[in-house]
Amino acid sequence: MRSKFGMVIGAAMVLVLAAGCSSSSKGSSSAGGSGGASASSGSPVDVGAPLPDEVKSKGKLTVGVKCDYPPFGYIDESSKNAGFEIDIAHQMAAYAFGDPNALSLTCVTGSNRVSFLVSKRIDLIEATMNYTPERARTIDFSTPYFDSGVKLLVPKNSPITSFDQLAGQHVISISGATASLWLTQCMKDVKQTLFTETSQALTALNQKRGVAFAQDDTLLLDLAAKNADLKVVGDAKADSPWGMGVRKGDAQMLAWVNGALAHMQQSDFFWTEFQKTVTDPSVQQQFAKYLPRPGSKLTYPSGATLQC
């Protein structure tokens, strides 16, 4: 993502910041696309792999999602989960059970989403999670469904324009997020101030508790569009697609998730739903190549570590 979001759910971040949305369970919502004929057919969809019996017996998918990350996963004005990733989760429930609301959504953060999965509090992570080799040692990643990189959010009058200027500085980041992992590995002289929630990080930046907030550019561009005193700078680092996470070695669940994602790609579901989330046509076209579409897929970077 290398461009501004423009008109993207204007009130969403205001609500998130006011609520200080924490890691808590939310019921499934109807805010967004349960989408398409398959979602309303009342019958499960064959995605080329069987749903694991453990999940089938519960009669619903339990998915860990972001609740403070518009326009991908957030809490809307009616206190329901909404966003692009939430629409995908509803579609997966429709594939699994023939009901887009056969779904339990749990708010997770960058620091707890993997532990929630490993401890079986959730069946699946779908929470703006970049692929990293480190994470892939603990969980298994699905095929990717979006792409992003790490940039910097700074005050409008800041002299900071690149990562090279961060040496020895205090930088705000989210615990467990790709930005924090990249800074730890690639800029060891940076002093990180860690938070678990976007609202906390943004408050810390406004209070000048760090010279910059390092995070996925998808979120930062939206924050800058809504905050006239802030801007996004820096070349993207740790550029890597997002994937869903399943428990390590759970081959059956991974096969079903990948089958569901392939089914969505073939029907151009990702692009269709993204256009509903991001309504500015000029921005839509700039983002089109960062979504898997018929005949065009995303791939993860090779290598054993994040690239510095």
VEXNU-408258 format. One record per residue (C-alpha): residue in one letter; x, y, z. Coordinates in Angstrom, 1 decimal. Layout:
REC  r      px      py      pz
REC  a       X       Y       Z
...
//
This chain:
REC  r      px      py      pz
REC  m     0.0     0.0     0.0
REC  r     1.6     3.1    -1.2
REC  s    -1.2     5.6    -1.4
REC  k    -3.8     7.4     0.8
REC  f    -7.0     5.7     1.9
REC  g    -9.1     8.8     1.2
REC  m   -12.8     8.1     2.2
REC  v   -12.5     5.1     4.4
REC  i   -15.1     4.7     7.2
REC  g   -14.6     8.2     8.6
REC  a   -16.1     7.7    12.1
REC  a   -14.6     4.3    12.8
REC  m   -11.3     5.3    14.3
REC  v   -13.0     8.0    16.4
REC  l   -15.2     5.4    17.9
REC  v   -12.2     3.0    18.5
REC  l   -10.1     5.7    20.2
REC  a   -13.0     6.7    22.4
REC  a   -13.7     3.1    23.4
REC  g   -10.1     2.0    23.8
REC  c   -11.2    -1.3    22.3
REC  s    -9.6    -4.1    24.3
REC  s    -9.2    -7.8    23.7
REC  s   -12.7    -9.2    24.4
REC  s   -15.2   -11.4    22.9
REC  k   -17.8   -10.1    20.5
REC  g   -20.7   -12.0    18.9
REC  s   -21.0   -12.2    15.2
REC  s   -22.3    -9.2    13.5
REC  s   -24.3    -8.5    10.3
REC  a   -22.3    -5.4     9.5
REC  g   -20.9    -6.2     6.2
REC  g   -21.0    -8.8     3.5
REC  s   -22.1   -12.2     4.3
REC  g   -22.0   -11.8     0.6
REC  g   -23.1   -13.6    -2.5
REC  a   -25.5   -16.4    -3.4
REC  s   -23.4   -19.0    -1.5
REC  a   -23.8   -17.0     1.8
REC  s   -27.6   -17.1     1.6
REC  s   -28.1   -20.5     0.1
REC  g   -28.5   -22.2     3.5
REC  s   -26.1   -25.0     2.6
REC  p   -22.4   -25.4     3.2
REC  v   -20.1   -24.9     0.2
REC  d   -17.6   -27.6    -0.9
REC  v   -14.3   -25.8    -1.0
REC  g   -12.3   -28.9    -1.9
REC  a   -11.4   -30.0     1.6
REC  p   -13.5   -31.1     4.5
REC  l   -14.1   -28.9     7.6
REC  p   -12.5   -30.6    10.6
REC  d   -14.9   -32.5    12.8
REC  e   -13.8   -30.5    15.9
REC  v   -15.0   -27.3    14.3
REC  k   -18.0   -28.8    12.6
REC  s   -19.3   -30.2    16.0
REC  k   -19.4   -26.7    17.5
REC  g   -21.6   -25.4    14.7
REC  k   -19.6   -22.2    14.2
REC  l   -16.2   -20.8    13.4
REC  t   -14.4   -19.1    16.2
REC  v   -12.1   -16.4    14.7
REC  g    -9.7   -14.0    16.3
REC  v   -10.0   -10.6    14.7
REC  k    -8.8    -7.0    15.1
REC  c   -11.2    -4.6    16.8
REC  d    -9.2    -1.4    16.5
REC  y    -7.9    -1.5    12.9
REC  p   -10.3     0.2    10.5
REC  p   -11.2    -0.5     7.7
REC  f   -10.2    -4.1     8.2
REC  g   -11.5    -5.0    11.7
REC  y   -13.1    -2.6    14.1
REC  i   -16.2    -2.0    16.3
REC  d   -18.9     0.1    14.5
REC  e   -21.4     2.6    15.8
REC  s   -23.8    -0.2    16.8
REC  s   -21.0    -1.9    18.8
REC  k   -20.7    -4.7    16.2
REC  n   -17.6    -6.1    14.5
REC  a   -17.2    -4.6    11.0
REC  g   -14.6    -4.3     8.3
REC  f   -13.1    -6.1     5.3
REC  e   -11.7    -9.0     7.4
REC  i   -15.0    -9.4     9.2
REC  d   -16.8    -9.7     5.8
REC  i   -14.3   -12.5     4.9
REC  a   -15.0   -14.2     8.2
REC  h   -18.8   -14.2     7.5
REC  q   -18.2   -15.7     4.1
REC  m   -16.1   -18.4     5.6
REC  a   -18.9   -19.2     8.0
REC  a   -21.3   -19.4     5.1
REC  y   -19.0   -21.8     3.3
REC  a   -18.6   -23.9     6.5
REC  f   -22.2   -24.0     7.7
REC  g   -24.4   -22.4     5.1
REC  d   -25.0   -19.5     7.6
REC  p   -22.8   -16.4     7.5
REC  n   -23.6   -15.8    11.2
REC  a   -22.4   -19.2    12.4
REC  l   -19.5   -17.3    13.7
REC  s   -17.9   -16.2    17.0
REC  l   -15.5   -13.3    16.8
REC  t   -13.0   -12.6    19.5
REC  c   -11.0    -9.4    19.7
REC  v    -7.2   -10.0    19.6
REC  t    -4.1    -7.9    19.6
REC  g    -0.7    -8.4    18.1
REC  s     0.7    -9.7    21.3
REC  n    -2.0   -12.3    22.2
REC  r    -3.4   -13.6    18.9
REC  v    -1.0   -16.5    18.6
REC  s    -1.4   -17.5    22.2
REC  f    -5.2   -17.5    21.8
REC  l    -4.8   -19.8    18.8
REC  v    -2.4   -22.2    20.5
REC  s    -4.5   -22.4    23.6
REC  k    -7.6   -23.2    21.4
REC  r    -9.5   -20.1    22.5
REC  i   -10.0   -19.5    18.7
REC  d    -9.9   -21.8    15.7
REC  l    -8.3   -19.3    13.4
REC  i    -6.5   -16.0    13.3
REC  e    -7.6   -13.4    10.8
REC  a    -6.1   -10.2    12.3
REC  t    -4.0    -8.1     9.9
REC  m    -1.2   -10.6    10.4
REC  n     1.9   -10.3     8.1
REC  y     3.7   -13.5     7.4
REC  t     7.1   -13.7     9.1
REC  p     9.4   -16.7     9.3
REC  e     9.5   -16.3    13.1
REC  r     5.7   -16.6    13.3
REC  a     5.7   -19.5    10.8
REC  r     7.8   -21.5    13.3
REC  t     4.9   -21.4    15.8
REC  i     1.8   -21.5    13.6
REC  d     0.9   -22.4    10.0
REC  f    -0.1   -19.7     7.6
REC  s    -2.8   -19.9     5.0
REC  t    -2.3   -18.6     1.5
REC  p    -2.2   -14.7     1.6
REC  y    -5.3   -12.5     1.1
REC  f    -3.8    -9.0     1.4
REC  d    -0.5    -7.2     1.3
REC  s     1.1    -4.4     3.3
REC  g     4.4    -2.9     4.6
REC  v     5.6    -1.0     7.6
REC  k     5.9     2.9     7.6
REC  l     6.1     5.7    10.1
REC  l     3.4     8.0    11.4
REC  v     4.9    11.3    12.6
REC  p     3.7    14.8    13.5
REC  k     3.2    17.1    10.5
REC  n     6.2    19.3    11.5
REC  s     8.5    16.4    12.3
REC  p    12.0    16.3    10.7
REC  i    11.8    12.5    10.5
REC  t    11.4    11.4     6.9
REC  s    13.0     7.9     6.9
REC  f    13.9     4.9     9.1
REC  d    17.5     5.9     8.9
REC  q    16.8     8.9    11.2
REC  l    15.5     6.7    14.0
REC  a    18.9     5.6    15.4
REC  g    18.9     6.0    19.2
REC  q    15.4     7.5    19.2
REC  h    12.3     6.4    21.0
REC  v     9.8     4.8    18.6
REC  i     6.2     3.8    19.4
REC  s     5.1     0.3    18.2
REC  i     2.6    -2.4    18.9
REC  s     3.8    -5.4    20.9
REC  g     4.0    -8.5    18.7
REC  a     3.3    -6.6    15.5
REC  t     5.5    -6.9    12.4
REC  a     6.8    -3.4    12.9
REC  s     8.1    -4.2    16.3
REC  l     9.7    -7.5    15.2
REC  w    11.4    -5.7    12.3
REC  l    12.7    -2.9    14.5
REC  t    14.0    -5.5    17.0
REC  q    15.8    -7.4    14.3
REC  c    17.0    -4.6    12.0
REC  m    17.3    -1.4    14.1
REC  k    18.7    -2.7    17.4
REC  d    19.6     0.9    18.6
REC  v    16.0     2.0    18.4
REC  k    14.3     2.3    21.8
REC  q    10.8     0.9    21.4
REC  t     7.8     2.1    23.5
REC  l     5.4    -0.8    23.2
REC  f     1.6    -0.8    23.5
REC  t    -1.1    -3.3    22.8
REC  e    -3.7    -1.0    21.2
REC  t    -3.7     1.5    18.4
REC  s    -5.5     4.1    20.5
REC  q    -2.8     3.9    23.1
REC  a     0.0     4.3    20.5
REC  l    -1.7     7.3    18.9
REC  t    -2.1     9.0    22.3
REC  a     1.5     8.4    23.0
REC  l     2.6     9.9    19.7
REC  n     0.4    13.0    20.3
REC  q     2.1    13.2    23.8
REC  k     5.5    13.1    22.1
REC  r     6.5     9.9    23.9
REC  g     8.2     8.8    20.7
REC  v     9.4    10.5    17.5
REC  a     7.3     8.1    15.4
REC  f     4.7     5.3    15.4
REC  a     5.8     2.4    13.3
REC  q     3.0     0.2    12.0
REC  d     1.5    -1.3     8.9
REC  d     1.0     1.4     6.3
REC  t    -2.6     0.4     5.7
REC  l    -3.5     1.6     9.2
REC  l    -1.2     4.6     9.3
REC  l    -2.5     6.1     6.0
REC  d    -6.1     5.9     7.4
REC  l    -5.0     7.6    10.7
REC  a    -3.2    10.4     8.8
REC  a    -6.3    10.9     6.6
REC  k    -8.3    11.5     9.8
REC  n    -5.6    13.5    11.7
REC  a    -4.5    16.7    10.0
REC  d    -1.5    17.1    12.3
REC  l     0.0    13.8    11.3
REC  k     1.7    12.4     8.2
REC  v     3.1     9.1     6.9
REC  v     6.8     8.9     6.0
REC  g     9.5     6.4     5.1
REC  d     9.9     3.7     2.5
REC  a     8.0     0.5     3.3
REC  k     9.9    -2.1     5.4
REC  a     9.1    -5.7     6.1
REC  d     6.7    -5.7     3.0
REC  s     4.8    -9.0     3.4
REC  p     1.3   -10.3     2.7
REC  w    -1.2   -11.1     5.4
REC  g    -2.2   -14.6     6.1
REC  m    -4.6   -16.4     8.4
REC  g    -3.1   -18.5    11.1
REC  v    -4.0   -22.1    12.2
REC  r    -2.4   -24.3    14.8
REC  k     0.9   -25.8    13.8
REC  g     0.5   -29.2    12.1
REC  d    -3.3   -28.9    11.8
REC  a    -3.2   -30.0     8.1
REC  q    -7.0   -30.5     7.8
REC  m    -7.9   -27.0     9.1
REC  l    -5.2   -25.5     6.9
REC  a    -6.5   -27.3     3.8
REC  w   -10.1   -26.1     4.5
REC  v    -9.0   -22.5     5.0
REC  n    -6.9   -22.5     1.9
REC  g    -9.8   -24.0     0.0
REC  a   -12.1   -21.3     1.2
REC  l    -9.7   -18.6     0.3
REC  a    -9.2   -20.1    -3.2
REC  h   -12.9   -20.2    -3.7
REC  m   -13.1   -16.5    -2.8
REC  q   -10.3   -15.6    -5.1
REC  q   -11.9   -17.5    -8.0
REC  s   -15.2   -15.6    -7.5
REC  d   -13.3   -12.3    -7.0
REC  f   -14.9   -12.0    -3.6
REC  f   -11.9   -10.1    -2.1
REC  w   -12.1    -7.3    -4.7
REC  t   -15.8    -7.1    -4.6
REC  e   -15.9    -6.7    -0.8
REC  f   -12.9    -4.3    -0.7
REC  q   -14.8    -2.0    -3.0
REC  k   -17.6    -1.9    -0.5
REC  t   -15.1    -1.1     2.3
REC  v   -13.1     1.5     0.4
REC  t   -15.5     3.5    -1.7
REC  d   -13.1     6.0    -3.4
REC  p   -12.7     4.6    -7.0
REC  s    -9.2     6.1    -7.4
REC  v    -8.0     4.5    -4.2
REC  q    -9.7     1.2    -5.2
REC  q    -7.6     0.9    -8.4
REC  q    -4.4     1.6    -6.5
REC  f    -5.1    -1.2    -4.1
REC  a    -6.3    -3.7    -6.6
REC  k    -2.9    -5.4    -7.0
REC  y    -2.7    -6.0    -3.3
REC  l    -5.6    -8.4    -3.3
REC  p    -5.7   -12.0    -4.7
REC  r    -7.9   -12.0    -7.8
REC  p    -8.7   -14.6   -10.5
REC  g    -5.5   -15.3   -12.3
REC  s    -3.4   -13.1    -9.9
REC  k    -2.2   -14.4    -6.5
REC  l     0.0   -13.1    -3.7
REC  t     3.1   -14.9    -2.5
REC  y     5.1   -14.8     0.7
REC  p     8.8   -13.7     0.6
REC  s    11.4   -16.4     0.9
REC  g    14.1   -16.4     3.5
REC  a    14.5   -17.5     7.2
REC  t    14.2   -14.0     8.7
REC  l    12.6   -10.6     8.0
REC  q    14.6    -8.7     5.4
REC  c    16.4    -5.6     6.8
//
